[in-house]
Amino acid sequence: MDEDMLDDQRRLVELIEEEGWDITDLEISAYDSPWSDEDDPEATVTITARKPYESEDEEGDESDDNPYRLK
C-alpha cells in the first residue's frame, strides 16, 4: 500500500475527529481501477464515526411517551 494513501487516510481521520466525531471503524482498500487504462492505483476509504448530540427535550427522558424506548 502506498504511503501517500495512508497519509491521506490519517488526514481524513484528523479532520473528522476535529469536528467532534469518534471513529468507530476504518477501512482502506487500494486497487487498480477497472475503469481507467492508467497504471496509477486508487484507494477507497470507508470511515464509520459516531457523535452524540444533546437531547432537545428539556424535561428529560421521563416525559418520553415512546412505548418502544427502554427505561
Order of alpha helices (4+ residues) and beta strands (2+ residues): alpha-beta-beta
